[in-house]
Amino acid sequence: MEKPPHLSSIISDYDYSVSADHIKLVRNALQSNDDQMVLDLISGLHAADVADIIEQLTQAQRVQFIDILRPDFDPEILIELDEYLRDEIVHLLPSKELASAITNLQSDDAVTVYDDLDHELQQRVLEDIPELDRQSLESSLDYDDESAGRLMLREMVVALDTWTVGQVIDSFKNSEEFPEDLSQVFIVDAKHCPIGSLPLSRLLQLPRTTKVVDVMEGDLKIVPVSMNREDLAFYFQQYTLPAVPVVEANNHLVGMVTASQMISIIQEETEKDLLGLGRVSEPTFTRPVIELSLNRLRWLVVTLINTLLGSTVIAHFEASIQKAVTLAILMPIVASMGGNSGMQAVTVTVRALAQRDLRKGQVLRAVSKEIGIAFINSFILAGLLSLIVTLWYEDAVLGLVLGGALMFNMVWSGLAGTLFPVALDRLGFDPAIGSGPLLTTTTDVLGFSIFLGLATIFLF
């Protein structure tokens, strides 16, 4: 088989992922049972690139691929894998090897991988994890799923307020657990309560005899272990923090959360909101078709119910529609324009809620603004549509009826598109997922009702 390409040719030029040609070489090596060639092909690749290769393989090829990697399996690959595929891969590793992989991950990643295991596998793996690591893992799992305690890194550099810069630097050499993205050294008092921090870049420039308490930054932002991830993400964005210490109720320092962790969480939350607006689940093609189908089907059923409600309204005005078929041609315009206008309001409101831009005292202002926008837009569009319909059907009353119904529905959509997400958020539901169906139902039903009702009153 041909010699594996240089690393620079492995990564594609535009998307910074493993090239299709390189993945093809891996497949060919697997097909030829050339284990050494497979190892050569992935040598030097980042764990994320190896995970990308795994996702492109068939199930049979993945089994073969993992078997080849097992002697020197990089545990970081587990973190980079899609959650569904990770569940498949962990069952290909013996419990002792999986325990070793989890132990060698950073504490936050170890919690993520372990927490995704089924109960039976968790028990087997836990027995093979060393005592101290097991205690640390179980301690993190005691916190709520979405809390800072669950997310935090236990690996950090801590210095007593009595230390000098030299003692801090010397402690680096003696530390068994060292954070990968170290940027801050936290200063604690005798009770292990954080009182300040010292950026690593500044620490390395100071004389060794300097006392850390004399040069530390005292304005330290601290978060409790109970703070939820959304509030934590907002906290980081608000203050542009590199890292924050996490404390228990007695103000005892137990870990830290870094900016790199927050970037991932913010991306996850943004993606979750975006998918919620479309009523779909995970954006992955690795899951079974049936699972993905059933997940989307439930929201399609909700849409079906919405359309049935709309059809019920239309059936109520069947006599009016029979007198003027034109009504059947024009009535979808009102519902469609209201729905689209409302989704604009929903999108803006959901984003504002996610970014903490919409607080309790600002709801009325936001509602007023969206109603104002809807009124201006509907006035312009209703006028334009009324003119078109009047000229097209030579019926000014029909044009005014359609324009009036359009204005009412668009103003309602501006109100509903703001209030529905806020109300759902206050009730503890996901506004990105729930707002769409509620909005669609009301704009359809109201749109048909107002248009056909006005038509019945003024045209017949």
C-alpha positions as CSV (number, residue, x, y, z in Angstrom):
1,M,0.0,0.0,0.0
2,E,1.1,3.5,-0.7
3,K,3.0,5.5,1.9
4,P,0.7,7.7,4.1
5,P,0.6,11.4,3.2
6,H,2.2,14.2,5.1
7,L,0.1,15.7,7.8
8,S,-0.3,19.0,5.9
9,S,-2.1,17.1,3.1
10,I,-4.4,15.3,5.5
11,I,-6.4,18.4,6.5
12,S,-8.6,19.8,3.8
13,D,-7.8,23.4,2.8
14,Y,-11.2,25.1,3.5
15,D,-13.1,23.3,6.3
16,Y,-10.1,22.3,8.5
17,S,-11.3,18.7,8.9
18,V,-9.8,15.4,7.7
19,S,-9.9,15.2,3.9
20,A,-12.1,12.7,2.2
21,D,-9.1,11.2,0.5
22,H,-7.4,10.6,3.8
23,I,-10.6,8.9,5.2
24,K,-10.6,6.8,2.0
25,L,-7.0,5.7,2.8
26,V,-8.1,4.6,6.3
27,R,-11.0,2.6,4.9
28,N,-8.7,0.9,2.4
29,A,-6.2,0.1,5.1
30,L,-8.9,-1.4,7.3
31,Q,-10.2,-3.4,4.3
32,S,-6.7,-4.8,3.7
33,N,-6.3,-5.6,7.4
34,D,-3.1,-3.4,7.5
35,D,-3.1,-2.3,11.1
36,Q,0.2,-0.5,10.9
37,M,-0.9,1.6,8.0
38,V,-4.0,2.6,10.0
39,L,-1.8,3.7,12.9
40,D,0.5,5.6,10.5
41,L,-2.5,7.3,8.9
42,I,-3.8,8.7,12.2
43,S,-0.4,9.4,13.7
44,G,-0.1,13.1,14.7
45,L,-3.8,13.7,14.2
46,H,-5.8,15.6,16.9
47,A,-8.3,13.6,18.8
48,A,-11.1,15.6,17.1
49,D,-9.8,14.5,13.7
50,V,-9.6,10.8,14.8
51,A,-13.2,11.2,16.1
52,D,-14.2,12.6,12.7
53,I,-12.7,9.5,11.0
54,I,-14.6,7.2,13.3
55,E,-17.9,8.9,12.4
56,Q,-17.2,8.4,8.7
57,L,-16.7,4.6,9.1
58,T,-19.3,1.8,9.0
59,Q,-20.2,0.0,12.2
60,A,-18.0,-3.0,11.3
61,Q,-15.1,-0.7,10.4
62,R,-15.5,1.1,13.7
63,V,-15.2,-2.1,15.6
64,Q,-12.0,-3.0,13.7
65,F,-10.6,0.6,14.0
66,I,-11.1,0.7,17.8
67,D,-9.5,-2.7,18.2
68,I,-6.4,-1.4,16.4
69,L,-6.3,1.7,18.6
70,R,-6.9,-0.1,21.9
71,P,-3.3,-0.5,23.0
72,D,-2.7,3.3,22.8
73,F,-6.2,4.6,22.9
74,D,-6.4,8.4,23.3
75,P,-9.2,9.1,25.9
76,E,-9.7,12.6,24.4
77,I,-11.4,10.8,21.4
78,L,-14.3,10.0,23.6
79,I,-15.0,13.6,24.3
80,E,-14.8,14.6,20.6
81,L,-17.3,11.9,19.5
82,D,-21.0,12.5,18.9
83,E,-22.9,11.3,22.0
84,Y,-24.6,8.5,20.2
85,L,-21.4,7.1,18.7
86,R,-19.6,7.5,22.1
87,D,-22.1,5.1,23.6
88,E,-21.2,2.6,20.8
89,I,-17.5,3.0,21.3
90,V,-17.4,2.7,25.1
91,H,-19.0,-0.8,24.7
92,L,-16.1,-1.8,22.5
93,L,-13.6,-1.2,25.3
94,P,-13.1,-3.5,28.3
95,S,-14.2,-1.9,31.5
96,K,-10.6,-1.7,32.8
97,E,-9.5,0.1,29.7
98,L,-12.5,2.4,29.8
99,A,-11.8,3.1,33.5
100,S,-8.2,4.0,32.6
101,A,-9.4,6.3,29.8
102,I,-11.8,8.1,32.1
103,T,-9.2,8.5,34.8
104,N,-6.8,10.1,32.3
105,L,-9.3,12.7,31.3
106,Q,-9.7,16.1,32.9
107,S,-12.3,15.9,35.7
108,D,-15.0,17.7,33.8
109,D,-14.6,15.4,30.7
110,A,-14.4,12.4,33.0
111,V,-17.8,13.3,34.5
112,T,-19.3,13.8,31.0
113,V,-18.1,10.4,29.7
114,Y,-19.0,8.5,32.9
115,D,-22.4,10.1,33.2
116,D,-23.4,9.0,29.7
117,L,-22.7,5.3,30.5
118,D,-25.6,2.9,31.2
119,H,-26.0,2.0,34.9
120,E,-24.5,-1.5,34.6
121,L,-21.4,-0.3,32.8
122,Q,-21.0,2.6,35.3
123,Q,-20.8,0.0,38.1
124,R,-18.2,-2.1,36.4
125,V,-16.1,0.9,35.5
126,L,-16.3,2.5,39.0
127,E,-14.8,-0.7,40.5
128,D,-11.7,-0.3,38.3
129,I,-11.1,3.4,39.0
130,P,-8.6,4.2,41.7
131,E,-10.0,5.3,45.1
132,L,-9.1,9.0,45.0
133,D,-10.3,9.4,41.4
134,R,-13.5,7.6,42.3
135,Q,-14.2,9.9,45.2
136,S,-13.6,12.9,43.0
137,L,-15.9,11.6,40.3
138,E,-18.7,10.6,42.7
139,S,-18.4,14.0,44.4
140,S,-18.9,15.8,41.0
141,L,-21.9,13.6,40.2
142,D,-23.6,14.7,43.4
143,Y,-24.2,18.1,41.9
144,D,-27.1,18.9,39.6
145,D,-26.7,18.1,35.9
146,E,-26.7,21.8,34.8
147,S,-24.8,23.3,37.7
148,A,-21.3,24.8,38.0
149,G,-20.4,21.9,40.3
150,R,-21.0,19.4,37.6
151,L,-19.1,21.4,35.0
152,M,-16.1,22.5,37.0
153,L,-12.5,21.4,36.7
154,R,-10.9,20.1,39.9
155,E,-7.5,20.5,38.4
156,M,-6.2,24.0,39.2
157,V,-3.3,25.8,40.8
158,V,-3.9,27.2,44.3
159,A,-1.5,29.2,46.4
160,L,-1.7,30.2,50.1
161,D,-1.7,33.9,50.8
162,T,1.5,33.3,52.8
163,W,3.4,32.0,49.7
164,T,5.9,33.8,47.6
165,V,6.0,33.8,43.8
166,G,8.9,31.3,44.0
167,Q,6.9,28.8,46.0
168,V,4.0,29.0,43.5
169,I,6.4,28.3,40.6
170,D,8.0,25.4,42.5
171,S,4.5,23.9,43.2
172,F,4.1,23.5,39.5
173,K,6.8,20.8,39.5
174,N,5.2,18.9,42.3
175,S,1.6,19.0,41.0
176,E,0.3,15.7,39.7
177,E,-2.9,17.1,38.3
178,F,-2.3,20.2,36.1
179,P,-5.0,22.0,34.2
180,E,-4.5,22.0,30.4
181,D,-5.5,25.6,29.9
182,L,-3.9,27.3,32.9
183,S,-4.3,31.0,32.9
184,Q,-4.9,31.9,36.6
185,V,-3.5,31.1,40.0
186,F,-6.0,31.4,42.8
187,I,-4.9,32.7,46.1
188,V,-6.6,31.2,49.2
189,D,-6.5,31.9,52.9
190,A,-5.9,29.4,55.7
191,K,-9.5,28.2,55.4
192,H,-9.0,27.5,51.7
193,C,-11.4,30.4,50.8
194,P,-10.4,32.3,47.6
195,I,-9.3,35.9,48.2
196,G,-7.7,36.8,44.9
197,S,-6.0,35.6,41.7
198,L,-2.8,36.1,39.8
199,P,-2.6,35.8,36.0
200,L,0.1,33.3,35.0
201,S,1.6,35.9,32.5
202,R,2.1,38.3,35.4
203,L,3.3,35.7,37.8
204,L,6.2,34.6,35.6
205,Q,7.5,38.2,35.4
206,L,7.7,38.8,39.1
207,P,10.8,38.3,41.4
208,R,10.7,34.9,43.2
209,T,10.7,36.6,46.6
210,T,7.6,38.6,46.0
211,K,4.6,37.7,48.2
212,V,1.6,36.8,46.2
213,V,-0.8,38.6,48.5
214,D,1.0,41.8,47.7
215,V,0.5,41.5,43.9
216,M,-2.7,39.5,43.6
217,E,-5.9,40.9,42.0
218,G,-8.4,41.2,44.8
219,D,-11.5,41.8,42.8
220,L,-12.3,38.1,42.3
221,K,-15.5,36.9,40.7
222,I,-16.7,33.8,42.5
223,V,-19.6,31.4,41.6
224,P,-21.3,28.9,43.8
225,V,-21.5,25.2,42.9
226,S,-25.3,25.5,42.5
227,M,-25.2,28.2,39.7
228,N,-26.8,26.8,36.6
229,R,-24.9,26.7,33.3
230,E,-27.0,29.4,31.5
231,D,-26.4,31.9,34.3
232,L,-22.7,30.9,34.3
233,A,-22.4,31.5,30.6
234,F,-24.0,34.9,31.0
235,Y,-21.6,35.7,33.9
236,F,-18.6,34.9,31.6
237,Q,-19.9,37.0,28.8
238,Q,-20.8,39.9,31.1
239,Y,-17.4,40.2,32.6
240,T,-15.1,38.6,30.0
241,L,-13.5,36.2,32.4
242,P,-10.6,33.8,31.7
243,A,-11.6,31.5,34.6
244,V,-13.7,31.7,37.8
245,P,-13.3,29.8,41.1
246,V,-16.2,27.6,42.2
247,V,-17.0,27.5,45.9
248,E,-19.3,25.4,48.2
249,A,-21.7,27.0,50.7
250,N,-18.9,27.6,53.2
251,N,-16.9,29.5,50.6
252,H,-14.5,26.6,50.3
253,L,-12.7,26.5,46.9
254,V,-13.5,23.2,45.1
255,G,-12.8,23.9,41.5
256,M,-12.9,26.3,38.6
257,V,-14.7,26.9,35.3
258,T,-12.7,28.2,32.3
259,A,-13.6,30.4,29.3
260,S,-12.9,27.5,26.9
261,Q,-15.6,25.4,28.8
262,M,-18.0,28.3,28.5
263,I,-17.4,28.6,24.7
264,S,-18.6,25.1,24.3
265,I,-21.6,25.6,26.5
266,I,-22.6,28.8,24.7
267,Q,-22.3,27.0,21.4
268,E,-24.4,24.1,22.8
269,E,-27.1,26.5,24.1
270,T,-27.2,28.5,20.8
271,E,-27.4,25.3,18.8
272,K,-30.2,24.0,21.1
273,D,-32.2,27.1,20.6
274,L,-31.7,27.1,16.9
275,L,-32.8,23.5,16.6
276,G,-35.7,24.2,19.0
277,L,-37.1,26.8,16.6
278,G,-37.1,24.1,13.9
279,R,-38.5,21.5,16.3
280,V,-35.7,19.0,15.6
281,S,-33.2,17.2,17.9
282,E,-29.5,16.6,17.5
283,P,-28.0,17.7,14.2
284,T,-26.4,14.4,13.5
285,F,-26.7,11.7,10.9
286,T,-25.1,9.0,13.1
287,R,-28.3,8.2,14.9
288,P,-30.8,5.5,13.5
289,V,-33.3,6.7,11.0
290,I,-36.2,5.5,13.2
291,E,-35.0,7.5,16.2
292,L,-34.6,10.7,14.2
293,S,-37.9,10.1,12.5
294,L,-39.9,9.6,15.7
295,N,-38.3,12.7,17.3
296,R,-39.4,14.9,14.4
297,L,-42.8,13.1,14.1
298,R,-44.0,14.4,17.4
299,W,-43.7,18.0,16.3
300,L,-45.3,17.2,13.0
301,V,-48.3,15.7,14.9
302,V,-48.5,19.0,16.7
303,T,-48.5,20.8,13.4
304,L,-51.2,18.4,12.1
305,I,-53.4,19.3,15.1
306,N,-52.8,23.0,14.3
307,T,-53.9,22.5,10.7
308,L,-57.0,20.6,11.8
309,L,-58.0,23.5,14.1
310,G,-57.6,25.8,11.2
311,S,-59.7,23.6,9.0
312,T,-62.4,23.6,11.6
313,V,-62.5,27.4,11.5
314,I,-62.7,27.3,7.7
315,A,-65.5,24.7,7.8
316,H,-67.5,27.0,10.1
317,F,-67.5,29.6,7.2
318,E,-68.2,27.1,4.5
319,A,-71.3,28.9,3.3
320,S,-69.4,32.2,2.9
321,I,-66.6,30.5,0.9
322,Q,-69.2,28.8,-1.4
323,K,-70.6,32.3,-2.2
324,A,-67.2,33.7,-3.0
325,V,-64.4,31.3,-4.0
326,T,-62.1,34.3,-3.9
327,L,-62.0,34.0,-0.1
328,A,-60.4,30.5,-0.4
329,I,-57.7,32.0,-2.6
330,L,-56.9,34.9,-0.3
331,M,-57.3,33.6,3.2
332,P,-53.9,31.7,3.4
333,I,-52.2,35.1,2.9
334,V,-53.4,36.4,6.3
335,A,-52.3,33.3,8.2
336,S,-49.0,33.0,6.4
337,M,-48.0,36.7,6.9
338,G,-49.0,36.5,10.6
339,G,-47.0,33.4,11.1
340,N,-43.8,34.7,9.5
341,S,-44.1,38.0,11.3
342,G,-44.6,36.2,14.6
343,M,-41.6,34.0,14.1
344,Q,-39.4,37.0,13.6
345,A,-40.6,38.2,17.1
346,V,-40.1,34.8,18.6
347,T,-36.6,34.5,17.2
348,V,-35.6,37.9,18.6
349,T,-37.2,37.2,22.0
350,V,-35.7,33.8,22.4
351,R,-32.3,35.2,21.7
352,A,-32.8,38.0,24.2
353,L,-33.8,35.5,26.8
354,A,-30.8,33.4,26.1
355,Q,-28.5,36.4,26.3
356,R,-30.2,37.7,29.5
357,D,-31.0,40.9,27.6
358,L,-34.7,40.6,28.5
359,R,-35.2,41.0,32.3
360,K,-38.5,41.2,34.2
361,G,-38.7,44.9,34.1
362,Q,-38.1,45.1,30.4
363,V,-40.9,42.8,29.2
364,L,-43.4,45.5,28.7
365,R,-40.9,47.6,26.8
366,A,-40.1,44.7,24.5
367,V,-43.8,43.9,23.9
368,S,-44.5,47.5,23.1
369,K,-41.6,47.6,20.6
370,E,-42.7,44.4,18.8
371,I,-46.3,45.7,18.6
372,G,-45.0,48.9,17.2
373,I,-42.9,47.1,14.6
374,A,-45.8,44.8,13.7
375,F,-48.2,47.8,13.3
376,I,-45.9,49.7,11.0
377,N,-45.1,46.7,8.9
378,S,-48.7,45.5,8.8
379,F,-49.9,49.0,7.8
380,I,-47.6,49.1,4.8
381,L,-48.2,45.5,3.7
382,A,-52.0,45.8,4.3
383,G,-52.2,49.0,2.2
384,L,-50.2,47.4,-0.6
385,L,-52.2,44.1,-0.5
386,S,-55.6,46.0,-0.3
387,L,-54.6,48.0,-3.4
388,I,-53.5,44.8,-5.3
389,V,-56.7,43.0,-4.4
390,T,-58.9,46.0,-5.2
391,L,-57.4,46.3,-8.7
392,W,-57.3,42.6,-9.3
393,Y,-60.9,41.7,-8.3
394,E,-62.3,45.2,-8.8
395,D,-63.7,45.1,-5.3
396,A,-62.6,47.8,-2.8
397,V,-64.5,46.2,0.1
398,L,-62.7,42.9,-0.4
399,G,-59.4,44.7,-0.4
400,L,-60.2,46.5,2.8
401,V,-61.4,43.3,4.5
402,L,-58.2,41.5,3.6
403,G,-56.1,44.5,4.7
404,G,-57.9,44.8,8.0
405,A,-57.5,41.1,8.8
406,L,-53.9,41.2,7.8
407,M,-53.2,44.1,10.2
408,F,-55.0,42.5,13.1
409,N,-53.2,39.2,12.7
410,M,-49.7,40.7,12.3
411,V,-50.2,42.9,15.4
412,W,-51.3,39.9,17.3
413,S,-48.3,37.9,16.1
414,G,-46.0,40.7,17.4
415,L,-47.7,40.5,20.8
416,A,-47.8,36.7,20.9
417,G,-44.3,36.3,19.5
418,T,-43.0,38.2,22.5
419,L,-45.3,37.0,25.3
420,F,-45.3,33.3,24.5
421,P,-41.5,32.8,24.8
422,V,-41.4,35.0,28.0
423,A,-44.3,33.0,29.6
424,L,-42.8,29.7,28.7
425,D,-39.5,30.7,30.1
426,R,-41.1,31.9,33.4
427,L,-42.9,28.5,33.6
428,G,-39.7,26.6,33.2
429,F,-40.3,25.4,29.6
430,D,-38.0,25.8,26.7
431,P,-39.2,28.9,24.8
432,A,-37.4,27.9,21.6
433,I,-39.3,24.7,21.3
434,G,-42.7,25.6,22.6
435,S,-43.3,29.1,21.1
436,G,-43.5,28.0,17.5
437,P,-46.5,25.6,17.8
438,L,-48.4,28.0,20.0
439,L,-47.8,30.9,17.7
440,T,-48.7,28.9,14.5
441,T,-52.0,27.7,16.1
442,T,-53.1,31.2,17.1
443,T,-52.1,33.0,13.9
444,D,-53.8,30.4,11.7
445,V,-57.0,30.3,13.7
446,L,-57.2,34.0,14.2
447,G,-56.2,34.8,10.7
448,F,-58.9,32.5,9.2
449,S,-61.5,33.7,11.7
450,I,-60.9,37.4,11.3
451,F,-60.7,37.3,7.5
452,L,-63.7,35.1,7.0
453,G,-65.7,36.8,9.7
454,L,-65.2,40.3,8.3
455,A,-65.9,38.9,4.8
456,T,-69.2,37.4,6.1
457,I,-70.2,40.7,7.7
458,F,-69.3,43.1,4.9
459,L,-69.5,41.1,1.7
460,F,-72.7,39.1,2.2
